[in-house]
Amino acid sequence: MIETRPAGDTPVREARRGVLLQLVRPVARTVPWWALAAGGGLGLLAAAVPRLSGGEVTPWAGVTALRAAALCFALGAAFLLDDPARRSTAAVPVRRVLRHALRYALVLPPAAAWWTAAVLLVPQEARPPAGDVTLEAATTLALALAGAAYAVRRRGADRPGQAVSASLLTAAVLAPLLSPSDWSLFTAPGDPHWADGHGHWTLLLCGALLAAAVCCTEPVRRIHPVRRLRTRPEGPKGGSGGAAPRDGKGRGGGGESPRP
């Protein structure tokens, strides 16, 4: 009986799929869970500050606590692509985009559960709209991952997390001061510019995701053409072109004929 195979299933794809499944456990061991746990723990502490304060919590305090929580988790996620063995794992028959996507897939479920807990820690009377504040958190996380992917692609860094987290923290401090006033990125719930500001957050999220997708691809290497060595053309009967054959006494044959 002849075994049928789906149209899009080729031996090469099956081999890559098998290698990808075999990479799940090694990649899970190399993920810096300690950095994610540290960032997540600080984020939950920041989200719980309004509830622990004991006083009346304003919407501004609630949204600020969630923004700080999202930043803490993004600082930990900036270490997600740290891999001291990157130069050896690059030889596997799986593209870089799939290896990075595998890391993202492993972290996505814990990140979603963590963010749900952070939102619920804020008192309900001060809790901002969940969809809008989740958009801000997703944008911050995407910026961290795009920065790490750029460092890996551009500089081949094995551990880009430290530099990316420092850059992200600096940008978070300077963004409220240097961002255009008409963008309204850091408004409070109830502000007339709240919806416009989150339209700009959407643009930032799309740009960060596009940058991360581009930086996850393999860099194109230019192949330099091989120069051919010039050789003298062969003359008749295997001799060098332009060279006169020599007689038995070592004299050139193109000169004066010998006397009888």
C-alpha positions in Angstrom: 0.0 0.0 0.0 1.5 3.4 -1.0 1.8 5.9 1.8 0.3 9.3 0.9 1.9 12.5 2.2 0.2 15.9 2.4 1.0 18.3 -0.5 2.9 20.8 1.6 4.8 18.1 3.6 8.2 17.6 2.2 11.1 15.6 3.7 13.0 18.8 4.4 10.1 20.3 6.3 9.6 17.1 8.3 13.3 17.2 9.2 13.1 20.8 10.3 10.0 20.2 12.3 11.6 17.3 14.1 14.7 19.4 14.9 12.5 22.2 16.1 10.7 19.9 18.5 14.0 18.6 19.7 15.1 22.2 20.4 12.2 22.9 22.8 13.8 21.4 25.9 17.4 22.9 25.3 15.9 26.3 24.5 13.8 26.2 27.6 16.9 25.5 29.7 18.7 28.5 28.2 15.9 31.0 28.7 16.9 33.4 31.5 14.0 32.7 33.7 15.7 34.4 36.6 15.6 37.7 34.8 11.9 37.3 33.9 11.1 36.3 37.5 13.0 39.3 38.9 11.2 41.7 36.5 7.9 40.1 37.1 8.3 40.2 40.9 9.2 43.9 40.8 6.3 44.5 38.5 3.8 42.8 40.8 5.2 44.9 43.7 4.7 48.1 41.7 1.2 47.1 40.8 0.3 46.4 44.4 1.5 49.8 45.7 -1.9 51.5 45.3 -3.6 48.7 47.2 -1.0 48.6 49.9 -1.0 52.4 50.4 -4.3 52.1 52.3 -5.6 55.5 51.2 -7.9 56.6 48.4 -6.5 55.6 45.1 -6.9 57.9 42.1 -7.1 56.7 38.4 -3.7 58.4 37.8 -2.1 56.3 40.6 -3.6 53.1 39.1 -2.4 53.7 35.6 1.0 54.8 36.8 1.4 51.6 38.8 0.5 49.4 35.9 2.9 51.4 33.6 5.7 50.8 36.1 4.8 47.1 36.3 4.9 46.8 32.5 8.3 48.5 32.4 9.7 46.2 35.1 8.6 43.1 33.2 10.0 44.5 29.9 13.4 45.1 31.6 13.5 41.4 32.5 12.3 40.4 29.1 15.2 42.3 27.5 17.4 39.4 28.6 15.2 36.8 26.7 17.6 36.5 23.8 20.7 36.1 26.0 22.4 32.9 24.9 26.1 32.2 25.5 26.0 29.3 23.1 24.5 31.2 20.2 27.5 30.7 18.0 27.2 26.9 18.3 23.4 26.7 18.0 23.5 28.8 14.8 24.7 25.7 13.0 21.4 23.8 13.5 19.2 23.5 10.4 16.5 25.8 11.8 16.3 29.5 10.9 17.0 32.2 13.5 13.4 33.5 13.2 12.1 30.0 14.3 14.6 29.9 17.2 13.6 33.3 18.4 9.9 32.5 17.9 10.4 29.4 20.1 11.7 31.6 22.9 8.8 34.0 22.6 6.3 31.1 22.6 7.7 29.7 25.8 7.4 33.1 27.6 4.1 34.2 26.2 1.7 32.1 28.5 3.5 33.1 31.7 3.6 36.7 30.6 -0.2 36.7 30.0 -0.9 35.1 33.4 1.5 37.6 35.1 -0.2 40.6 33.4 -3.6 39.4 34.5 -2.5 39.2 38.1 -0.9 42.7 37.9 -4.1 44.3 36.5 -6.2 42.6 39.2 -3.9 43.9 42.0 -5.0 47.5 41.2 -8.2 48.4 43.1 -11.2 48.4 40.8 -12.1 52.0 41.4 -8.7 53.1 40.1 -8.2 50.4 37.4 -7.8 51.9 33.9 -9.4 50.3 30.9 -7.8 46.9 30.6 -7.5 46.9 26.8 -5.8 50.3 26.6 -3.3 49.6 29.4 -2.6 46.1 27.9 -1.8 47.9 24.6 0.8 50.0 26.5 2.3 47.0 28.2 2.5 45.0 24.9 4.2 48.0 23.2 6.8 48.2 26.0 7.5 44.5 25.8 7.8 44.6 22.0 10.3 47.5 22.2 12.5 45.5 24.5 12.4 42.4 22.3 13.0 44.4 19.2 16.1 46.0 20.8 17.4 42.6 21.8 16.8 41.2 18.3 18.6 44.2 16.7 21.6 43.7 19.0 21.8 40.1 18.0 21.5 40.7 14.3 23.7 43.8 14.0 26.4 43.1 16.5 26.1 39.3 17.0 25.9 39.9 20.7 25.6 36.8 22.9 24.2 38.7 25.9 22.4 41.9 24.7 20.1 42.1 27.7 22.1 44.4 29.9 22.6 47.1 27.2 19.0 46.8 26.0 17.5 47.1 29.5 19.7 50.1 30.2 18.6 51.8 27.0 14.9 50.9 27.6 15.1 52.4 31.2 16.7 55.6 29.9 14.0 55.9 27.1 11.2 55.4 29.7 12.6 58.2 31.8 13.1 60.6 28.9 9.9 59.7 26.9 7.5 61.8 29.1 9.8 64.8 28.8 10.8 64.5 25.1 7.7 63.1 23.4 5.6 65.5 21.4 2.8 67.1 23.4 0.2 66.2 20.7 0.9 62.5 21.0 -0.5 62.3 24.5 1.1 59.0 25.4 1.0 59.3 29.1 -2.4 60.6 29.9 -4.7 59.5 32.6 -8.1 57.7 32.2 -10.8 60.3 31.6 -8.5 62.7 29.7 -10.0 63.9 26.4 -6.8 62.8 24.6 -6.8 59.3 26.1 -8.1 57.7 22.8 -5.8 59.7 20.6 -2.8 58.7 22.7 -3.6 55.0 22.4 -3.9 55.4 18.7 -0.2 56.5 18.8 0.5 53.5 21.1 -0.9 51.3 18.4 1.5 52.8 15.8 4.4 52.3 18.2 3.4 48.6 18.7 3.2 48.0 14.9 6.6 49.6 14.4 8.2 47.6 17.2 6.7 44.3 15.9 7.9 45.0 12.4 11.4 45.8 13.6 11.5 42.7 15.7 10.4 40.5 12.8 13.0 42.1 10.4 15.8 41.7 13.0 14.9 38.0 13.7 15.8 37.1 10.1 19.2 35.8 9.1 21.6 38.6 7.8 22.3 38.4 4.1 26.0 37.7 3.5 27.6 39.0 0.3 29.6 36.4 -1.7 32.6 37.9 -3.3 33.4 36.6 -6.8 36.5 34.5 -7.2 39.1 36.0 -9.5 40.5 33.7 -12.1 44.3 33.5 -12.5 45.5 34.5 -15.9 47.5 31.8 -17.7 49.5 32.2 -20.8 47.7 30.6 -23.8 49.3 27.4 -25.1 51.0 27.6 -28.5 51.0 24.8 -31.1 52.1 21.3 -30.0 51.6 22.3 -26.3 54.3 25.0 -26.2 53.8 28.4 -24.7 52.3 31.0 -27.0 54.8 33.3 -28.6 57.9 31.2 -27.5 60.0 29.7 -30.3 60.9 26.1 -29.9 64.6 25.3 -29.1 66.9 22.9 -30.9 69.0 20.2 -29.3 71.8 22.7 -28.4 69.5 25.0 -26.5 69.4 27.7 -29.1 66.1 29.2 -30.3 64.7 27.9 -33.5 63.6 31.3 -34.7 67.1 32.6 -35.5 69.5 32.1 -38.4 69.6 28.6 -39.9 72.7 26.5 -39.1 75.5 26.3 -41.7 76.1 23.0 -43.5 
